[in-house]
Amino acid sequence: MNKKFIKVAFVAAIAMVSGVNVFNAQKVNALSDIALANVEALADEESDLADAIWNREDYTLDNGLPAATCWKGGNQNCIVK
């Protein structure tokens, strides 16, 4: 009877540890407001190409698509539309 009790206690302990692990895995870790702000800041486009500090020469490629060559120092943006 003593061996049977030890086996049951061992199985119960494993079941309890497994249950705790499942419970902890289901918790949702919400990001703080600062962390969310940092993620949003990193996701924002911070390209120099959008700034109006470029000289731009527009031209058309052989396939008819618009293109541009840009270099620093002007007063235009370098976004090809």
PyMOL Python script that loads the backbone (N, CA, C, O; Angstrom):
from pymol import cmd

cmd.read_pdbstr("""\
ATOM      1  N   MET A   1       0.822  -1.194   0.000  1.00  0.00           N
ATOM      2  CA  MET A   1       0.000   0.000   0.000  1.00  0.00           C
ATOM      3  C   MET A   1       0.867   1.260   0.000  1.00  0.00           C
ATOM      4  O   MET A   1       0.501   2.272  -0.598  1.00  0.00           O
ATOM      5  N   ASN A   2       2.007   1.194   0.668  1.00  0.00           N
ATOM      6  CA  ASN A   2       2.917   2.321   0.744  1.00  0.00           C
ATOM      7  C   ASN A   2       3.473   2.660  -0.637  1.00  0.00           C
ATOM      8  O   ASN A   2       3.600   3.838  -0.972  1.00  0.00           O
ATOM      9  N   LYS A   3       3.808   1.650  -1.446  1.00  0.00           N
ATOM     10  CA  LYS A   3       4.324   1.883  -2.798  1.00  0.00           C
ATOM     11  C   LYS A   3       3.249   2.507  -3.684  1.00  0.00           C
ATOM     12  O   LYS A   3       3.543   3.369  -4.512  1.00  0.00           O
ATOM     13  N   LYS A   4       2.001   2.069  -3.509  1.00  0.00           N
ATOM     14  CA  LYS A   4       0.907   2.613  -4.306  1.00  0.00           C
ATOM     15  C   LYS A   4       0.701   4.095  -3.973  1.00  0.00           C
ATOM     16  O   LYS A   4       0.469   4.902  -4.873  1.00  0.00           O
ATOM     17  N   PHE A   5       0.783   4.453  -2.701  1.00  0.00           N
ATOM     18  CA  PHE A   5       0.635   5.852  -2.281  1.00  0.00           C
ATOM     19  C   PHE A   5       1.748   6.714  -2.877  1.00  0.00           C
ATOM     20  O   PHE A   5       1.487   7.831  -3.324  1.00  0.00           O
ATOM     21  N   ILE A   6       2.960   6.223  -2.889  1.00  0.00           N
ATOM     22  CA  ILE A   6       4.082   6.975  -3.457  1.00  0.00           C
ATOM     23  C   ILE A   6       3.877   7.188  -4.962  1.00  0.00           C
ATOM     24  O   ILE A   6       4.145   8.273  -5.477  1.00  0.00           O
ATOM     25  N   LYS A   7       3.405   6.161  -5.659  1.00  0.00           N
ATOM     26  CA  LYS A   7       3.144   6.297  -7.097  1.00  0.00           C
ATOM     27  C   LYS A   7       2.060   7.333  -7.362  1.00  0.00           C
ATOM     28  O   LYS A   7       2.191   8.159  -8.266  1.00  0.00           O
ATOM     29  N   VAL A   8       0.991   7.289  -6.573  1.00  0.00           N
ATOM     30  CA  VAL A   8      -0.107   8.253  -6.738  1.00  0.00           C
ATOM     31  C   VAL A   8       0.382   9.661  -6.430  1.00  0.00           C
ATOM     32  O   VAL A   8       0.043  10.603  -7.147  1.00  0.00           O
ATOM     33  N   ALA A   9       1.166   9.817  -5.384  1.00  0.00           N
ATOM     34  CA  ALA A   9       1.704  11.132  -5.026  1.00  0.00           C
ATOM     35  C   ALA A   9       2.635  11.647  -6.125  1.00  0.00           C
ATOM     36  O   ALA A   9       2.618  12.836  -6.442  1.00  0.00           O
ATOM     37  N   PHE A  10       3.442  10.765  -6.704  1.00  0.00           N
ATOM     38  CA  PHE A  10       4.344  11.143  -7.786  1.00  0.00           C
ATOM     39  C   PHE A  10       3.559  11.605  -9.012  1.00  0.00           C
ATOM     40  O   PHE A  10       3.903  12.622  -9.614  1.00  0.00           O
ATOM     41  N   VAL A  11       2.529  10.887  -9.384  1.00  0.00           N
ATOM     42  CA  VAL A  11       1.695  11.256 -10.536  1.00  0.00           C
ATOM     43  C   VAL A  11       0.981  12.583 -10.260  1.00  0.00           C
ATOM     44  O   VAL A  11       0.869  13.427 -11.148  1.00  0.00           O
ATOM     45  N   ALA A  12       0.499  12.761  -9.026  1.00  0.00           N
ATOM     46  CA  ALA A  12      -0.179  14.008  -8.663  1.00  0.00           C
ATOM     47  C   ALA A  12       0.783  15.194  -8.736  1.00  0.00           C
ATOM     48  O   ALA A  12       0.399  16.277  -9.177  1.00  0.00           O
ATOM     49  N   ALA A  13       2.017  14.996  -8.309  1.00  0.00           N
ATOM     50  CA  ALA A  13       3.014  16.076  -8.358  1.00  0.00           C
ATOM     51  C   ALA A  13       3.330  16.456  -9.806  1.00  0.00           C
ATOM     52  O   ALA A  13       3.444  17.637 -10.134  1.00  0.00           O
ATOM     53  N   ILE A  14       3.468  15.459 -10.657  1.00  0.00           N
ATOM     54  CA  ILE A  14       3.740  15.737 -12.075  1.00  0.00           C
ATOM     55  C   ILE A  14       2.558  16.462 -12.701  1.00  0.00           C
ATOM     56  O   ILE A  14       2.741  17.398 -13.480  1.00  0.00           O
ATOM     57  N   ALA A  15       1.343  16.033 -12.364  1.00  0.00           N
ATOM     58  CA  ALA A  15       0.151  16.687 -12.892  1.00  0.00           C
ATOM     59  C   ALA A  15       0.074  18.137 -12.413  1.00  0.00           C
ATOM     60  O   ALA A  15      -0.318  19.019 -13.177  1.00  0.00           O
ATOM     61  N   MET A  16       0.441  18.387 -11.171  1.00  0.00           N
ATOM     62  CA  MET A  16       0.389  19.740 -10.637  1.00  0.00           C
ATOM     63  C   MET A  16       1.429  20.641 -11.319  1.00  0.00           C
ATOM     64  O   MET A  16       1.128  21.781 -11.674  1.00  0.00           O
ATOM     65  N   VAL A  17       2.634  20.132 -11.498  1.00  0.00           N
ATOM     66  CA  VAL A  17       3.674  20.909 -12.172  1.00  0.00           C
ATOM     67  C   VAL A  17       3.265  21.192 -13.617  1.00  0.00           C
ATOM     68  O   VAL A  17       3.471  22.299 -14.116  1.00  0.00           O
ATOM     69  N   SER A  18       2.696  20.209 -14.278  1.00  0.00           N
ATOM     70  CA  SER A  18       2.230  20.410 -15.656  1.00  0.00           C
ATOM     71  C   SER A  18       1.125  21.454 -15.710  1.00  0.00           C
ATOM     72  O   SER A  18       1.113  22.302 -16.602  1.00  0.00           O
ATOM     73  N   GLY A  19       0.202  21.394 -14.764  1.00  0.00           N
ATOM     74  CA  GLY A  19      -0.892  22.367 -14.712  1.00  0.00           C
ATOM     75  C   GLY A  19      -0.391  23.779 -14.495  1.00  0.00           C
ATOM     76  O   GLY A  19      -0.892  24.717 -15.115  1.00  0.00           O
ATOM     77  N   VAL A  20       0.596  23.945 -13.618  1.00  0.00           N
ATOM     78  CA  VAL A  20       1.176  25.268 -13.375  1.00  0.00           C
ATOM     79  C   VAL A  20       1.852  25.781 -14.642  1.00  0.00           C
ATOM     80  O   VAL A  20       1.724  26.959 -14.978  1.00  0.00           O
ATOM     81  N   ASN A  21       2.575  24.905 -15.352  1.00  0.00           N
ATOM     82  CA  ASN A  21       3.239  25.328 -16.584  1.00  0.00           C
ATOM     83  C   ASN A  21       2.230  25.746 -17.650  1.00  0.00           C
ATOM     84  O   ASN A  21       2.445  26.737 -18.348  1.00  0.00           O
ATOM     85  N   VAL A  22       1.140  25.008 -17.781  1.00  0.00           N
ATOM     86  CA  VAL A  22       0.099  25.374 -18.747  1.00  0.00           C
ATOM     87  C   VAL A  22      -0.526  26.706 -18.361  1.00  0.00           C
ATOM     88  O   VAL A  22      -0.762  27.555 -19.221  1.00  0.00           O
ATOM     89  N   PHE A  23      -0.794  26.893 -17.082  1.00  0.00           N
ATOM     90  CA  PHE A  23      -1.383  28.154 -16.616  1.00  0.00           C
ATOM     91  C   PHE A  23      -0.456  29.325 -16.914  1.00  0.00           C
ATOM     92  O   PHE A  23      -0.913  30.361 -17.396  1.00  0.00           O
ATOM     93  N   ASN A  24       0.820  29.183 -16.640  1.00  0.00           N
ATOM     94  CA  ASN A  24       1.780  30.257 -16.889  1.00  0.00           C
ATOM     95  C   ASN A  24       1.940  30.540 -18.380  1.00  0.00           C
ATOM     96  O   ASN A  24       2.183  31.682 -18.769  1.00  0.00           O
ATOM     97  N   ALA A  25       1.809  29.532 -19.201  1.00  0.00           N
ATOM     98  CA  ALA A  25       1.948  29.722 -20.639  1.00  0.00           C
ATOM     99  C   ALA A  25       0.773  30.495 -21.220  1.00  0.00           C
ATOM    100  O   ALA A  25       0.906  31.112 -22.277  1.00  0.00           O
ATOM    101  N   GLN A  26      -0.365  30.474 -20.554  1.00  0.00           N
ATOM    102  CA  GLN A  26      -1.548  31.151 -21.069  1.00  0.00           C
ATOM    103  C   GLN A  26      -1.627  32.608 -20.653  1.00  0.00           C
ATOM    104  O   GLN A  26      -2.505  33.331 -21.124  1.00  0.00           O
ATOM    105  N   LYS A  27      -0.751  33.049 -19.799  1.00  0.00           N
ATOM    106  CA  LYS A  27      -0.756  34.450 -19.374  1.00  0.00           C
ATOM    107  C   LYS A  27      -0.361  35.332 -20.553  1.00  0.00           C
ATOM    108  O   LYS A  27       0.523  34.988 -21.338  1.00  0.00           O
ATOM    109  N   VAL A  28      -1.026  36.464 -20.658  1.00  0.00           N
ATOM    110  CA  VAL A  28      -0.711  37.423 -21.715  1.00  0.00           C
ATOM    111  C   VAL A  28       0.164  38.505 -21.098  1.00  0.00           C
ATOM    112  O   VAL A  28      -0.232  39.172 -20.142  1.00  0.00           O
ATOM    113  N   ASN A  29       1.348  38.669 -21.654  1.00  0.00           N
ATOM    114  CA  ASN A  29       2.248  39.709 -21.173  1.00  0.00           C
ATOM    115  C   ASN A  29       1.994  40.972 -21.981  1.00  0.00           C
ATOM    116  O   ASN A  29       2.474  41.103 -23.107  1.00  0.00           O
ATOM    117  N   ALA A  30       1.246  41.893 -21.409  1.00  0.00           N
ATOM    118  CA  ALA A  30       0.956  43.147 -22.092  1.00  0.00           C
ATOM    119  C   ALA A  30       2.176  44.060 -21.996  1.00  0.00           C
ATOM    120  O   ALA A  30       2.829  44.141 -20.956  1.00  0.00           O
ATOM    121  N   LEU A  31       2.468  44.740 -23.093  1.00  0.00           N
ATOM    122  CA  LEU A  31       3.592  45.664 -23.091  1.00  0.00           C
ATOM    123  C   LEU A  31       3.188  46.953 -22.391  1.00  0.00           C
ATOM    124  O   LEU A  31       2.032  47.370 -22.460  1.00  0.00           O
ATOM    125  N   SER A  32       4.123  47.565 -21.735  1.00  0.00           N
ATOM    126  CA  SER A  32       3.846  48.839 -21.090  1.00  0.00           C
ATOM    127  C   SER A  32       3.671  49.924 -22.160  1.00  0.00           C
ATOM    128  O   SER A  32       4.017  49.720 -23.324  1.00  0.00           O
ATOM    129  N   ASP A  33       3.141  51.056 -21.757  1.00  0.00           N
ATOM    130  CA  ASP A  33       2.941  52.166 -22.690  1.00  0.00           C
ATOM    131  C   ASP A  33       4.265  52.625 -23.286  1.00  0.00           C
ATOM    132  O   ASP A  33       4.329  52.994 -24.459  1.00  0.00           O
ATOM    133  N   ILE A  34       5.315  52.602 -22.482  1.00  0.00           N
ATOM    134  CA  ILE A  34       6.628  53.031 -22.981  1.00  0.00           C
ATOM    135  C   ILE A  34       7.143  52.042 -24.021  1.00  0.00           C
ATOM    136  O   ILE A  34       7.683  52.445 -25.051  1.00  0.00           O
ATOM    137  N   ALA A  35       6.978  50.761 -23.757  1.00  0.00           N
ATOM    138  CA  ALA A  35       7.428  49.755 -24.718  1.00  0.00           C
ATOM    139  C   ALA A  35       6.643  49.865 -26.018  1.00  0.00           C
ATOM    140  O   ALA A  35       7.222  49.755 -27.099  1.00  0.00           O
ATOM    141  N   LEU A  36       5.327  50.081 -25.928  1.00  0.00           N
ATOM    142  CA  LEU A  36       4.520  50.258 -27.142  1.00  0.00           C
ATOM    143  C   LEU A  36       4.944  51.503 -27.913  1.00  0.00           C
ATOM    144  O   LEU A  36       4.998  51.482 -29.142  1.00  0.00           O
ATOM    145  N   ALA A  37       5.244  52.579 -27.203  1.00  0.00           N
ATOM    146  CA  ALA A  37       5.708  53.806 -27.872  1.00  0.00           C
ATOM    147  C   ALA A  37       7.037  53.553 -28.576  1.00  0.00           C
ATOM    148  O   ALA A  37       7.259  54.057 -29.677  1.00  0.00           O
ATOM    149  N   ASN A  38       7.915  52.783 -27.955  1.00  0.00           N
ATOM    150  CA  ASN A  38       9.193  52.466 -28.588  1.00  0.00           C
ATOM    151  C   ASN A  38       8.999  51.629 -29.845  1.00  0.00           C
ATOM    152  O   ASN A  38       9.670  51.855 -30.852  1.00  0.00           O
ATOM    153  N   VAL A  39       8.089  50.665 -29.793  1.00  0.00           N
ATOM    154  CA  VAL A  39       7.817  49.832 -30.967  1.00  0.00           C
ATOM    155  C   VAL A  39       7.252  50.686 -32.098  1.00  0.00           C
ATOM    156  O   VAL A  39       7.650  50.532 -33.253  1.00  0.00           O
ATOM    157  N   GLU A  40       6.328  51.582 -31.769  1.00  0.00           N
ATOM    158  CA  GLU A  40       5.747  52.450 -32.786  1.00  0.00           C
ATOM    159  C   GLU A  40       6.808  53.380 -33.378  1.00  0.00           C
ATOM    160  O   GLU A  40       6.818  53.631 -34.583  1.00  0.00           O
ATOM    161  N   ALA A  41       7.693  53.884 -32.528  1.00  0.00           N
ATOM    162  CA  ALA A  41       8.753  54.776 -33.022  1.00  0.00           C
ATOM    163  C   ALA A  41       9.696  54.031 -33.955  1.00  0.00           C
ATOM    164  O   ALA A  41      10.140  54.582 -34.963  1.00  0.00           O
ATOM    165  N   LEU A  42      10.001  52.791 -33.626  1.00  0.00           N
ATOM    166  CA  LEU A  42      10.876  52.011 -34.501  1.00  0.00           C
ATOM    167  C   LEU A  42      10.189  51.648 -35.812  1.00  0.00           C
ATOM    168  O   LEU A  42      10.853  51.471 -36.834  1.00  0.00           O
ATOM    169  N   ALA A  43       8.875  51.537 -35.788  1.00  0.00           N
ATOM    170  CA  ALA A  43       8.142  51.167 -36.993  1.00  0.00           C
ATOM    171  C   ALA A  43       7.933  52.352 -37.931  1.00  0.00           C
ATOM    172  O   ALA A  43       7.691  52.159 -39.122  1.00  0.00           O
ATOM    173  N   ASP A  44       8.023  53.576 -37.409  1.00  0.00           N
ATOM    174  CA  ASP A  44       7.836  54.757 -38.253  1.00  0.00           C
ATOM    175  C   ASP A  44       8.953  54.859 -39.273  1.00  0.00           C
ATOM    176  O   ASP A  44      10.099  54.493 -39.013  1.00  0.00           O
ATOM    177  N   GLU A  45       8.592  55.364 -40.434  1.00  0.00           N
ATOM    178  CA  GLU A  45       9.597  55.559 -41.481  1.00  0.00           C
ATOM    179  C   GLU A  45      10.452  56.758 -41.123  1.00  0.00           C
ATOM    180  O   GLU A  45       9.940  57.863 -40.946  1.00  0.00           O
ATOM    181  N   GLU A  46      11.728  56.545 -41.017  1.00  0.00           N
ATOM    182  CA  GLU A  46      12.649  57.621 -40.676  1.00  0.00           C
ATOM    183  C   GLU A  46      13.671  57.809 -41.780  1.00  0.00           C
ATOM    184  O   GLU A  46      14.833  58.116 -41.513  1.00  0.00           O
ATOM    185  N   SER A  47      13.254  57.631 -42.979  1.00  0.00           N
ATOM    186  CA  SER A  47      14.169  57.703 -44.098  1.00  0.00           C
ATOM    187  C   SER A  47      14.486  59.144 -44.454  1.00  0.00           C
ATOM    188  O   SER A  47      13.603  60.001 -44.430  1.00  0.00           O
ATOM    189  N   ASP A  48      15.747  59.416 -44.785  1.00  0.00           N
ATOM    190  CA  ASP A  48      16.134  60.747 -45.260  1.00  0.00           C
ATOM    191  C   ASP A  48      15.517  61.045 -46.613  1.00  0.00           C
ATOM    192  O   ASP A  48      15.452  62.204 -47.022  1.00  0.00           O
ATOM    193  N   LEU A  49      15.064  60.019 -47.310  1.00  0.00           N
ATOM    194  CA  LEU A  49      14.504  60.231 -48.636  1.00  0.00           C
ATOM    195  C   LEU A  49      13.242  61.076 -48.599  1.00  0.00           C
ATOM    196  O   LEU A  49      12.908  61.717 -49.595  1.00  0.00           O
ATOM    197  N   ALA A  50      12.529  61.096 -47.474  1.00  0.00           N
ATOM    198  CA  ALA A  50      11.292  61.858 -47.376  1.00  0.00           C
ATOM    199  C   ALA A  50      11.561  63.316 -47.030  1.00  0.00           C
ATOM    200  O   ALA A  50      10.684  64.159 -47.218  1.00  0.00           O
ATOM    201  N   ASP A  51      12.741  63.632 -46.533  1.00  0.00           N
ATOM    202  CA  ASP A  51      13.052  65.009 -46.158  1.00  0.00           C
ATOM    203  C   ASP A  51      13.313  65.853 -47.397  1.00  0.00           C
ATOM    204  O   ASP A  51      13.843  65.368 -48.397  1.00  0.00           O
ATOM    205  N   ALA A  52      12.932  67.121 -47.314  1.00  0.00           N
ATOM    206  CA  ALA A  52      13.079  68.020 -48.457  1.00  0.00           C
ATOM    207  C   ALA A  52      14.468  68.654 -48.458  1.00  0.00           C
ATOM    208  O   ALA A  52      14.599  69.868 -48.300  1.00  0.00           O
ATOM    209  N   ILE A  53      15.500  67.835 -48.636  1.00  0.00           N
ATOM    210  CA  ILE A  53      16.868  68.357 -48.644  1.00  0.00           C
ATOM    211  C   ILE A  53      17.648  67.775 -49.813  1.00  0.00           C
ATOM    212  O   ILE A  53      18.865  67.617 -49.729  1.00  0.00           O
ATOM    213  N   TRP A  54      16.966  67.460 -50.885  1.00  0.00           N
ATOM    214  CA  TRP A  54      17.588  66.754 -51.976  1.00  0.00           C
ATOM    215  C   TRP A  54      17.502  67.548 -53.276  1.00  0.00           C
ATOM    216  O   TRP A  54      16.554  68.302 -53.497  1.00  0.00           O
ATOM    217  N   ASN A  55      18.491  67.370 -54.115  1.00  0.00           N
ATOM    218  CA  ASN A  55      18.367  67.723 -55.522  1.00  0.00           C
ATOM    219  C   ASN A  55      17.860  66.477 -56.215  1.00  0.00           C
ATOM    220  O   ASN A  55      18.274  65.368 -55.879  1.00  0.00           O
ATOM    221  N   ARG A  56      16.981  66.643 -57.168  1.00  0.00           N
ATOM    222  CA  ARG A  56      16.390  65.475 -57.807  1.00  0.00           C
ATOM    223  C   ARG A  56      16.355  65.676 -59.314  1.00  0.00           C
ATOM    224  O   ARG A  56      15.992  66.743 -59.810  1.00  0.00           O
ATOM    225  N   GLU A  57      16.738  64.635 -60.023  1.00  0.00           N
ATOM    226  CA  GLU A  57      16.640  64.619 -61.480  1.00  0.00           C
ATOM    227  C   GLU A  57      15.685  63.492 -61.854  1.00  0.00           C
ATOM    228  O   GLU A  57      15.989  62.316 -61.654  1.00  0.00           O
ATOM    229  N   ASP A  58      14.529  63.861 -62.398  1.00  0.00           N
ATOM    230  CA  ASP A  58      13.532  62.869 -62.791  1.00  0.00           C
ATOM    231  C   ASP A  58      13.806  62.387 -64.213  1.00  0.00           C
ATOM    232  O   ASP A  58      14.256  63.154 -65.064  1.00  0.00           O
ATOM    233  N   TYR A  59      13.532  61.127 -64.454  1.00  0.00           N
ATOM    234  CA  TYR A  59      13.652  60.561 -65.799  1.00  0.00           C
ATOM    235  C   TYR A  59      12.751  59.347 -65.908  1.00  0.00           C
ATOM    236  O   TYR A  59      12.184  58.906 -64.909  1.00  0.00           O
ATOM    237  N   THR A  60      12.614  58.815 -67.078  1.00  0.00           N
ATOM    238  CA  THR A  60      11.775  57.644 -67.326  1.00  0.00           C
ATOM    239  C   THR A  60      12.658  56.486 -67.761  1.00  0.00           C
ATOM    240  O   THR A  60      13.535  56.641 -68.611  1.00  0.00           O
ATOM    241  N   LEU A  61      12.416  55.332 -67.167  1.00  0.00           N
ATOM    242  CA  LEU A  61      13.168  54.132 -67.525  1.00  0.00           C
ATOM    243  C   LEU A  61      12.725  53.630 -68.896  1.00  0.00           C
ATOM    244  O   LEU A  61      11.697  54.063 -69.418  1.00  0.00           O
ATOM    245  N   ASP A  62      13.500  52.717 -69.478  1.00  0.00           N
ATOM    246  CA  ASP A  62      13.166  52.154 -70.787  1.00  0.00           C
ATOM    247  C   ASP A  62      11.805  51.463 -70.796  1.00  0.00           C
ATOM    248  O   ASP A  62      11.143  51.398 -71.832  1.00  0.00           O
ATOM    249  N   ASN A  63      11.388  50.942 -69.630  1.00  0.00           N
ATOM    250  CA  ASN A  63      10.093  50.256 -69.568  1.00  0.00           C
ATOM    251  C   ASN A  63       8.938  51.218 -69.278  1.00  0.00           C
ATOM    252  O   ASN A  63       7.807  50.777 -69.074  1.00  0.00           O
ATOM    253  N   GLY A  64       9.210  52.517 -69.259  1.00  0.00           N
ATOM    254  CA  GLY A  64       8.174  53.522 -69.081  1.00  0.00           C
ATOM    255  C   GLY A  64       7.898  53.927 -67.649  1.00  0.00           C
ATOM    256  O   GLY A  64       7.068  54.805 -67.412  1.00  0.00           O
ATOM    257  N   LEU A  65       8.567  53.316 -66.687  1.00  0.00           N
ATOM    258  CA  LEU A  65       8.341  53.664 -65.290  1.00  0.00           C
ATOM    259  C   LEU A  65       9.133  54.906 -64.905  1.00  0.00           C
ATOM    260  O   LEU A  65      10.252  55.106 -65.378  1.00  0.00           O
ATOM    261  N   PRO A  66       8.547  55.748 -64.036  1.00  0.00           N
ATOM    262  CA  PRO A  66       9.283  56.945 -63.599  1.00  0.00           C
ATOM    263  C   PRO A  66      10.405  56.572 -62.634  1.00  0.00           C
ATOM    264  O   PRO A  66      10.298  55.594 -61.895  1.00  0.00           O
ATOM    265  N   ALA A  67      11.459  57.340 -62.646  1.00  0.00           N
ATOM    266  CA  ALA A  67      12.584  57.128 -61.740  1.00  0.00           C
ATOM    267  C   ALA A  67      13.204  58.480 -61.437  1.00  0.00           C
ATOM    268  O   ALA A  67      12.864  59.482 -62.066  1.00  0.00           O
ATOM    269  N   ALA A  68      14.108  58.506 -60.476  1.00  0.00           N
ATOM    270  CA  ALA A  68      14.774  59.750 -60.114  1.00  0.00           C
ATOM    271  C   ALA A  68      16.149  59.429 -59.561  1.00  0.00           C
ATOM    272  O   ALA A  68      16.372  58.378 -58.960  1.00  0.00           O
ATOM    273  N   THR A  69      17.051  60.347 -59.775  1.00  0.00           N
ATOM    274  CA  THR A  69      18.362  60.315 -59.149  1.00  0.00           C
ATOM    275  C   THR A  69      18.396  61.465 -58.164  1.00  0.00           C
ATOM    276  O   THR A  69      18.063  62.595 -58.522  1.00  0.00           O
ATOM    277  N   CYS A  70      18.793  61.197 -56.926  1.00  0.00           N
ATOM    278  CA  CYS A  70      18.781  62.220 -55.887  1.00  0.00           C
ATOM    279  C   CYS A  70      20.162  62.364 -55.269  1.00  0.00           C
ATOM    280  O   CYS A  70      20.909  61.394 -55.143  1.00  0.00           O
ATOM    281  N   TRP A  71      20.485  63.582 -54.888  1.00  0.00           N
ATOM    282  CA  TRP A  71      21.714  63.836 -54.161  1.00  0.00           C
ATOM    283  C   TRP A  71      21.443  64.970 -53.185  1.00  0.00           C
ATOM    284  O   TRP A  71      20.599  65.830 -53.432  1.00  0.00           O
ATOM    285  N   LYS A  72      22.157  64.960 -52.089  1.00  0.00           N
ATOM    286  CA  LYS A  72      21.910  65.928 -51.018  1.00  0.00           C
ATOM    287  C   LYS A  72      22.220  67.343 -51.451  1.00  0.00           C
ATOM    288  O   LYS A  72      23.061  67.594 -52.314  1.00  0.00           O
ATOM    289  N   GLY A  73      21.498  68.266 -50.810  1.00  0.00           N
ATOM    290  CA  GLY A  73      21.838  69.670 -50.978  1.00  0.00           C
ATOM    291  C   GLY A  73      20.777  70.533 -51.607  1.00  0.00           C
ATOM    292  O   GLY A  73      21.003  71.731 -51.775  1.00  0.00           O
ATOM    293  N   GLY A  74      19.645  69.998 -51.959  1.00  0.00           N
ATOM    294  CA  GLY A  74      18.627  70.812 -52.613  1.00  0.00           C
ATOM    295  C   GLY A  74      17.469  71.137 -51.707  1.00  0.00           C
ATOM    296  O   GLY A  74      17.605  71.169 -50.484  1.00  0.00           O
ATOM    297  N   ASN A  75      16.313  71.381 -52.326  1.00  0.00           N
ATOM    298  CA  ASN A  75      15.125  71.724 -51.562  1.00  0.00           C
ATOM    299  C   ASN A  75      13.927  70.871 -51.986  1.00  0.00           C
ATOM    300  O   ASN A  75      12.782  71.283 -51.799  1.00  0.00           O
ATOM    301  N   GLN A  76      14.176  69.704 -52.548  1.00  0.00           N
ATOM    302  CA  GLN A  76      13.095  68.826 -52.995  1.00  0.00           C
ATOM    303  C   GLN A  76      13.148  67.522 -52.196  1.00  0.00           C
ATOM    304  O   GLN A  76      14.157  67.194 -51.571  1.00  0.00           O
ATOM    305  N   ASN A  77      12.029  66.791 -52.237  1.00  0.00           N
ATOM    306  CA  ASN A  77      12.068  65.459 -51.638  1.00  0.00           C
ATOM    307  C   ASN A  77      12.499  64.468 -52.688  1.00  0.00           C
ATOM    308  O   ASN A  77      12.588  64.812 -53.866  1.00  0.00           O
ATOM    309  N   CYS A  78      12.767  63.243 -52.283  1.00  0.00           N
ATOM    310  CA  CYS A  78      13.263  62.238 -53.225  1.00  0.00           C
ATOM    311  C   CYS A  78      12.289  61.087 -53.344  1.00  0.00           C
ATOM    312  O   CYS A  78      12.705  59.941 -53.515  1.00  0.00           O
ATOM    313  N   ILE A  79      11.005  61.368 -53.256  1.00  0.00           N
ATOM    314  CA  ILE A  79       9.982  60.346 -53.393  1.00  0.00           C
ATOM    315  C   ILE A  79       9.517  60.364 -54.847  1.00  0.00           C
ATOM    316  O   ILE A  79       9.055  61.390 -55.345  1.00  0.00           O
ATOM    317  N   VAL A  80       9.639  59.246 -55.509  1.00  0.00           N
ATOM    318  CA  VAL A  80       9.206  59.128 -56.907  1.00  0.00           C
ATOM    319  C   VAL A  80       7.770  58.650 -56.903  1.00  0.00           C
ATOM    320  O   VAL A  80       7.458  57.600 -56.343  1.00  0.00           O
ATOM    321  N   LYS A  81       6.900  59.418 -57.526  1.00  0.00           N
ATOM    322  CA  LYS A  81       5.474  59.038 -57.545  1.00  0.00           C
ATOM    323  C   LYS A  81       5.054  58.685 -58.935  1.00  0.00           C
ATOM    324  O   LYS A  81       3.895  58.339 -59.161  1.00  0.00           O
TER     325      LYS A  81
END
""", "prot")
cmd.dss("prot")
cmd.show_as("cartoon", "prot")
cmd.util.cbc("prot")
cmd.orient("prot")
